[in-house]
Amino acid sequence: MRLTTRTNLAMRTLMFCAVNGDRIVRKHEIAEACNASENHLAQVVNTLAQRGFVETQRGRSGGLRLARDMDQIGVGEVLRTFEASLPFVECFDCETNSCPLSEACRFRDALGAAVEAFYSAMDKHTLGDMVRDNGALEHLLRVAGGPRVGLCGSPARKRTGSASEHPANLDA
């Protein structure tokens, strides 16, 4: 199984918004941090906004932010939003299926069960689970110069810049 680039970018965007939850973020900031094109990102942000994951604000001080608390955004819900319309295999799409075996195929049934198990496993996780207490992710996604707030509602620890405070050497 392989997730589409759009789905991967959607999760990166939501994690970026969660890490920078104290401000409105801009598309170019996300694109830079997530190594994505702004055009591709715009399509993903549009879908995220339509489905109620993010709020967008137009204009000079515009951008986007989470529309819901990060603990109310299920990873499975996000993945289904971007992946469910794409059939995992040809025979899952009744309109375009041309497989002569589909009526008797146990492989199709096994694949269907596996896909559902994958989504069920992802349903157990929230966006909050992905970003909370994840210092390495915060280090990668925090907008430089932006105010730093704790992701769990606790006050943020002040950074002194010493290498010992960072969980891993991310420049290696």
C-alpha positions in Angstrom: 0.0 0.0 0.0 1.2 3.5 -0.8 -0.3 6.8 0.1 -0.7 9.4 -2.5 1.5 12.6 -2.5 -1.7 14.6 -1.8 -2.5 12.5 1.4 1.1 12.8 2.6 1.1 16.6 2.0 -2.3 16.9 3.8 -0.8 15.3 6.9 2.3 17.4 6.7 0.2 20.5 6.4 -2.0 19.6 9.4 1.1 18.8 11.5 2.6 22.2 10.4 -0.6 24.0 11.5 -0.7 22.1 14.8 3.0 22.9 15.7 2.3 26.6 14.8 -1.1 26.6 16.3 -0.5 30.0 17.9 -0.6 31.8 14.6 -2.0 31.8 11.1 0.5 30.1 8.8 1.1 30.9 5.1 1.2 28.5 2.2 4.8 29.4 1.3 5.9 28.6 4.9 4.3 25.2 4.7 5.7 24.5 1.2 9.2 25.4 2.3 9.1 23.3 5.4 7.4 20.3 3.7 9.4 20.4 0.5 6.3 20.9 -1.7 5.1 23.1 -4.5 2.7 25.9 -3.6 0.5 24.9 -6.5 0.1 21.3 -5.3 -0.3 22.6 -1.7 -3.1 24.9 -2.8 -5.1 22.0 -4.0 -4.6 20.1 -0.8 -5.4 23.1 1.4 -8.6 23.6 -0.6 -9.7 20.1 0.2 -8.7 20.4 3.8 -10.8 23.6 4.1 -13.8 22.1 2.3 -13.8 19.2 4.7 -13.4 21.4 7.8 -9.9 20.5 8.9 -8.5 24.0 8.4 -9.8 27.5 8.2 -8.5 29.9 5.6 -8.2 33.6 5.6 -7.7 35.7 2.5 -5.8 38.9 2.2 -2.5 40.4 3.1 -2.5 38.9 6.6 -4.2 35.7 5.3 -3.2 32.1 5.7 -4.6 29.0 7.4 -4.9 27.4 10.7 -6.6 24.3 12.2 -10.4 24.6 12.2 -10.7 22.1 15.1 -8.6 21.1 18.1 -5.8 18.7 17.0 -7.3 16.0 19.2 -10.5 16.2 17.2 -8.8 15.5 13.9 -8.5 11.8 13.3 -5.7 10.5 11.1 -8.0 7.9 9.6 -10.5 10.6 8.7 -7.8 12.6 6.9 -6.6 9.5 5.0 -10.1 8.6 4.0 -10.7 12.1 2.7 -7.8 11.9 0.3 -7.6 8.1 -0.4 -11.2 6.7 -0.3 -12.2 8.0 -3.7 -9.2 6.1 -5.3 -9.9 2.4 -5.5 -7.1 0.3 -4.0 -7.4 -2.2 -6.9 -9.4 -2.1 -10.1 -12.0 -4.6 -8.9 -13.0 -2.3 -6.0 -14.5 0.2 -8.5 -17.9 -1.2 -9.8 -18.0 1.2 -12.7 -14.6 0.5 -14.2 -13.9 -3.1 -13.1 -13.1 -5.3 -16.0 -11.6 -8.2 -14.0 -13.3 -11.5 -15.0 -12.5 -13.0 -11.6 -14.1 -10.5 -9.3 -17.3 -12.5 -8.6 -15.3 -15.4 -7.2 -12.1 -13.8 -6.1 -11.1 -14.4 -2.5 -8.0 -12.2 -3.1 -10.3 -9.2 -3.5 -12.0 -10.0 -0.2 -8.7 -10.3 1.5 -7.5 -7.0 0.1 -10.8 -5.4 1.2 -10.3 -6.6 4.8 -6.7 -5.5 4.8 -7.6 -2.0 3.6 -10.3 -1.7 6.3 -7.8 -2.9 8.9 -5.4 -0.2 7.8 -8.1 2.5 8.2 -9.2 1.1 11.5 -5.6 1.3 12.8 -5.3 4.9 11.7 -8.7 5.7 13.3 -7.0 5.1 16.7 -4.7 8.1 16.2 -5.3 11.9 16.2 -3.3 14.7 14.8 -2.5 15.5 18.5 -0.9 12.1 18.8 1.4 12.9 15.9 2.6 16.3 17.2 2.2 16.4 21.0 5.5 16.1 22.9 7.4 15.6 19.6 10.3 18.0 20.0 12.0 16.8 16.9 9.0 17.5 14.7 8.5 20.9 16.4 12.2 21.7 15.7 11.6 20.9 12.0 8.2 22.7 11.6 8.2 25.7 14.0 8.3 28.9 12.1 11.5 30.8 12.8 10.9 33.8 15.0 7.4 32.8 15.8 6.2 32.6 19.4 6.7 29.3 21.0 3.9 27.8 23.0 3.5 24.4 24.6 1.5 21.9 22.5 -0.2 20.4 25.5 -1.4 23.6 27.1 1.6 23.9 29.3 4.0 26.8 29.1 6.7 26.3 26.5 10.3 25.7 27.7 12.7 28.3 26.7 15.3 27.2 24.2 18.9 28.1 24.9 20.2 26.7 21.7 22.4 24.0 23.3 22.8 20.8 21.3 22.1 18.7 24.4 18.5 20.0 24.5 17.6 18.7 21.0 16.6 15.1 20.9 18.7 14.3 17.8 21.2 16.0 15.6 19.0 16.8 12.7 21.7 18.3 10.5 23.5 14.9 10.1 
